[in-house]
Amino acid sequence: MSNITVGLDIAKNVFHAVAMDSRGNIKARKLIRRSQVSKYFANHEAAMVVIEACGSSNYWARVIQKLGHEVKLIPPQHVVAYRRKGKNDYNDAEAIAEASQRPNMTFVPIKTIAQQELQSLLRVRERKVSDRSRIANQIQGLAAEFGVALNKGKAAISKQLPVALEDIDNELTSSMRGLLCELREEYLQIDGAVKRLDKEISSITATNEVCKRALSVPGIGPINAATIYASIGNGQNFKNGRHFAAWCGLVPKQNSTGGKNNLGGITKRGNSQIRQLLVHGARSALTWAVKRKEPDNMLNWALMLKNQKHHNKVTVALANKMARVVWAVIANEQPYQACR
């Protein structure tokens, strides 16, 4: 492969490419129509093609990889510092190429079709869960305006609300009864869709080898495992578990100077969805460990820490350790071994 790096600024219909050598000298600039991308890179000498990680970047990465090029996805926030002069498509492509040549630059894993399919299911599920919660809150709020107090949770919508709708002694008008009945039907419809998505995601994780290894770790369920696989694949883009934990934003942020280390709360950088799921999983695992008499060493460590620190701090610390362990079982292709 040559020492040429091609920075490719993708868009919907018009792409811009800038070819740069290892010394930063620009060799070529090219405007490429969407229909010409495959032909252009098929005729281009083998090179390093770098694309910003954004919409459709995984698709184009796979297309260009098949044409014999090495492709990398770079986080957009890492490119901004290398863009000189005004912002335009050629300057963006040049900044992409230049930023990618830095020796300490980090890149985003290219997702396979299976990963993107699973990620799509997870995103649709997340939206439907959010819609379900909004409808439940609206039902409770509207009913409360007419003196009908409903409990929180699914049982209140499916069981308690019908009783309130049939009660002729409350202040609900016929119009409000019809409106609340319509909202309840919408809630149950979305709830059914969420259950179908959960079933489909669970069936995928049950057959996927990466997901099965992740599921062996305490606190990791089907949604957690599916999200991790959809985001990092086999985990080979991280050097070790600490790098993955840092990518999840579960490490302390530093404000160090003069050789003195000042550590604060977690950075909350990287993938917020995985971080949230790991924290929820850690909270569940910690609760389970308290009830179980003989947990493994990882949970024993968390229980010992629980006697010294606040529950929330222990939960985040356990989430950090879970992130490292999950990466290890995925990258080393070995299931989790519970040590007692």
N, C-alpha and C positions, 0 to 999 in steps of 0.2 A: 504494500500500500504506500502511496506517495505521502509527502509531508504536507499536503494541501488540506486545509480545513475550510469547509463550506458552511457559512452561516445562512440559514434559510428562515426567512420571515414569512410564515404562512398566513393565509387569510381565506376568505370564502372562495374567491375566484382568481385573484391575482397574487402571485407569490414573488418575493424578491430574494435573490441569492447573491452572496458576496464570497468569492474564493480568496483565501489568504494563506500565505506560506508560513512556515514556522517562525520567521522573523517579523511577522506582522505586516508584510508588504501585500497590498491588494493586487491580485492577479486578474480578477475579472468581476464584472457586475452583470447581472442578468435579470430581466423581468420575465417571469414564466407564467403563462396561463395555466389554469387548473388542468386542462386536458393535455398539456404538454409536459407535465412534471415527470411522468414515467419515462417519456422519450428522452428528456433532457438528461436525467441521471443514468439512463441506460447507455447513453453515448459518452458520458463523462468518465474520466479515469477514476479508479478506485480512490476514495477520499473519506475523510472524517466529516460527516454531515451532522450539524448540530441544529436542533430546533427548540424553540421555547416550549415548555410544558404547558399546553393550553388546549382548547377545544380542537379535536381531530388530530392532535399531534401524535397520538399512539397509532392511529391509522396510517398516517404518512410515514411514520418511522418504520412500520412493518413493510410498507410498499417499497421504500428505498432500500431497506435491508435486503430484500429479495433480489435487488439489482446489483448486489455485490459490494455495497458500501457499509462502513461502520457508522452507526447512527447513535447519537446521544441526545437525551432530553435535558435541558437545563432550566432550573427554576427562573421565572421571569424577574424576581426580585434581585437575583444575582447579576443580571445583565445591565440594570439601570446605571450602575456606577461606571460602566465602560462605554456608555453612549456619549459621544462628543457632539458639539454643535446642537442644532435643532433636532426635534424628533420627526423623522420620516422613515419610510420603509427601508431604504438603503442603509441609513445610519443604524437602524435597529438590527439589520442583518450583519452589519460590520461589528456591532457591539456583541452580538451573539458569538460570532467567530472568535473575537478577541478574548471574551470572558472564558470561553471553553478551553483556551490554551493555558490558563493559569494552572500551575501544578497542584494547588490545594482546592481546586474547584470541585463541588459536589454535583451529582447528576440525579435525575429521577429515573427509576426503573421503567422500562418500556413494557406495557401491559400486553398480554396475549388476548386473543379473542375471548377465551374462557374467562379470564379475569375481568374483562370489560362487561361481559354478559352478567356475571355475578354482581359486579359493582352496580350495574343498572337496576337489577332486582333490589339491591339494598337501598338505593336512592329512592326508588318508587315506594318501597316499604316505609322508608323514613318520612316521606311526604304524607303518605296515608295515615301513619300513626299521628303525625302532627294535625292532620285534618280531623281525625277522630277525637283528639283531645279538645280541639277548638269547638267542635259540635257539642261535646259533653259539657263544656264550660258554658256554652250559650244556653243549653237546655236548663242547666241548674240556675243560671242567672235570670232567665225569663220566668221560670217557675217561681223563683223566690219573690219576684215582683208581685205575684198574685197570692202570696202567703203559703206556697207549697215548698217545703224544705226537703230537698233530696240529698241523700248521702253521696259521697264521692265513689267513683268506681263503676265498673261495668254492670254490677248487680243492680245498682240503683236505676240505670237506664233501662235495663231489660226486664226488671221485676217491679221495682218500686214506682216507676213512672206510670205503667199501665193502671196500677191501683189508684193513683192520683187522678188519672184521666177519667176513670169510672166513678169517682166520688162526686156526687152531685151537690154535696154540702160545701165544697170549697168555692172560691171566687173565680175560678177559671171560666171564661166565657166560651161559647161554642167555637168562636173563631180561634181562640188561643188553644183550645183542645185539638182542633184540627192542625194548627201550626206545630204544636209540640209532638203530635203523632207523626207528622211528616218529618220532623227533625229526628225522631227516634228511628224511623225507617231508614233514613239516610245514614245514621250512626251504625245501625246493624249491618247495612250493606257494606260500609267501609270496613267494619270490624271483620266481616266475612272475607273481604279481599285481603286484609292483613293476615288472617289465618291461612289463607291459600298461599300467600307469598312465604310465610314462615315454613309451611310444609315443603314448598319447592326448594327453599334455601337449605332446609335440613336434609333433604334427599341428596342435594349436591355435596354438602359437607360430609355426608356419610360415605360417599364413594371417592372423594378426592383425597389423595394420599397426604398432601400438605395439610389440609384441614383436619384429617384424622389425627395427625401428630400433634397439631395445636390443641385439639379437643382433649388430649390426654393430660394437659396441664390443669391443675385446680383453678377454678374461677373462669375458665374459658368455655363458653357455650357456642352453639352453632352460629349465632350472629357475630360474635367476636371472631371466631375462626374464619368465617367467610369474609369479613371486613379486612382482616389481616392478610389473607391470601390475595384478595382482590387488589390490595395496595402494594404488597412487597413480593408477591410470588414465592419463590424459593429462598428469598432473603440473601442472595449472594451479593447484592449491591451494598451490603453493610459489612464492615470489617469484623465487627464483633457485636455482642449484645448491648454493650454500652452505647455504641453508635446508634443502634435502633431505639434504645430508650431515650437518647437525646433527640432523635428525630421525632419521637412522639411527644416531646416537650415535658418529659417526666424527670428531668435533672434540674438541680438548683441553678438559678441564674447568678452570674458573678458580677460584682462591682469591686474588683480587686485592683490594688495599686501598691507600689513600693514593696512588693514581696509579701504583702499581707492579704490573705484570702478572705474576702467578704462574700458570704453566700446568702442568698435570699430565698424566696419561694421558687416554685418550679417555673421554668421559662414559658410554658404553654405555647411553644413553637411547634412547627411541623404539623402532623396530622391530628387535628382536634377530635375527629370521630373515633379514631383508635384509642386516643388518650381517654376519652370519656368512657368508652366501653371497658377499657382495662381498669379504670377506677371503679366502675360499677361491679365488674367481676371480682376485683379485690375485696370490695365491701361484702359481697356475697360469700366469698371464700373465707373471709375472716369470721363471719357469723357462723358458717358451717364448722369452722375449726373449733370455736368455743363449745359447740354442742358435741363434737366428736371427741372421743377419749384419746385416740392415738393418731393424730395427724402426722404428716410427714415433716421433714426438717424445715422446709420452707415455711410452712404454716406454724411450726413450733417457734421459729425465729420471730414471726409476726406476733404471736401470742406473748412472747417474752418482751418484745418491744412495746406491746400494748400496756404493760404494767409501768412503763416509764414515760410514754408520750401520749398525746391526745389521740383519740380514736381516728380523727380525720388525717392526721399526720401519718399514722401507722397505715391507713388505707392507701395513701399515695405512695408510701415507701414500698408496700407490698405490690402495688401496681408497677412500680419501677422494676422490682425483682421479677415479676411475672413477664414483663416485656423482654428482659434478658433471657429468661428461661424459654419463652416461646420462640425467640429467634434461634436459640441453640438447638432445640428439637427440630425446627424446620430446616435450618442450614446443615445440620449434621445428619439429617434423615434418620433420626432415632426417636422413638416415643419417650415420653417423660417417665422416668423411673422414680417412684416415690421412695425416698430414704427415710427409714424410721429410726 
